[in-house]
């Protein structure tokens, strides 16, 4: 019984990590978009946002998400992907 609780707690923490990492990626993407940022600073923020996107994409397959968790994460990841595509064109 204690191991079931531990699994449940670990799963919740893992899902929370994915959501926070996706949000972190969005924050870095927003920094990269800021007009006052120097090009190098924008590029570094873009790279950090891309890393967050890749990590979440890779790790989300290791956990079964509820429908609500899936929708929340998918929305963040879609926003992040859209911003990253726009930034990639802008930074070329």
C-alpha positions in Angstrom: 0.0 0.0 0.0 2.8 2.4 0.8 4.4 1.6 -2.5 1.2 2.5 -4.3 1.2 5.9 -2.5 4.8 6.4 -3.4 4.1 5.6 -7.1 1.2 8.0 -7.1 3.3 10.8 -5.5 6.2 10.2 -7.9 3.8 10.3 -10.9 2.3 13.6 -9.6 5.7 15.1 -9.2 6.8 13.9 -12.6 3.7 15.5 -14.3 4.4 18.7 -12.3 8.0 18.7 -13.6 6.8 18.4 -17.2 4.3 21.3 -16.8 6.9 23.5 -15.1 9.5 22.7 -17.7 7.1 23.5 -20.5 6.3 26.8 -18.8 10.0 27.5 -18.4 10.4 27.0 -22.1 7.7 29.5 -22.7 9.4 32.0 -20.5 12.7 31.6 -22.4 10.8 31.9 -25.7 9.2 35.2 -24.4 12.7 36.4 -23.5 14.0 35.6 -26.9 11.1 37.6 -28.5 11.8 40.7 -26.4 12.7 43.5 -28.8 15.3 45.0 -26.4 17.3 41.8 -26.3 20.6 41.6 -28.1 20.8 39.0 -30.8 23.1 36.8 -28.8 20.9 36.9 -25.8 17.9 36.1 -27.9 19.7 33.1 -29.4 20.7 31.8 -26.0 17.1 32.1 -24.8 15.9 30.4 -27.9 18.3 27.5 -27.3 17.1 27.2 -23.7 13.5 27.2 -24.9 14.3 24.5 -27.5 16.0 22.3 -24.8 12.9 22.6 -22.6 10.7 21.6 -25.5 12.9 18.6 -26.3 13.1 17.4 -22.7 9.4 17.6 -22.2 8.7 15.8 -25.6 11.1 13.0 -24.6 10.0 12.6 -21.0 6.2 12.9 -21.4 6.2 9.4 -22.9 7.4 7.9 -19.6 4.2 8.8 -17.8 0.5 8.2 -18.3 -1.3 11.6 -18.2 -4.9 12.1 -17.3 -7.0 13.8 -19.9 -6.8 17.1 -18.1 -3.0 16.9 -17.6 -2.6 15.9 -21.3 -4.7 18.9 -22.5 -2.8 21.3 -20.2 0.6 20.0 -21.3 -0.4 19.8 -25.0 -1.6 23.4 -25.0 1.7 24.6 -23.5 3.8 22.5 -25.9 1.8 23.7 -28.9 2.3 27.4 -27.9 6.0 26.7 -27.4 6.4 25.0 -30.7 4.6 27.8 -32.5 6.9 30.4 -30.9 10.0 28.4 -31.5 9.2 28.0 -35.2 8.7 31.8 -35.5 11.9 32.5 -33.6 13.9 30.1 -35.7 12.9 32.1 -38.8 13.6 35.4 -37.1 17.0 34.5 -35.8 18.3 33.1 -39.1 
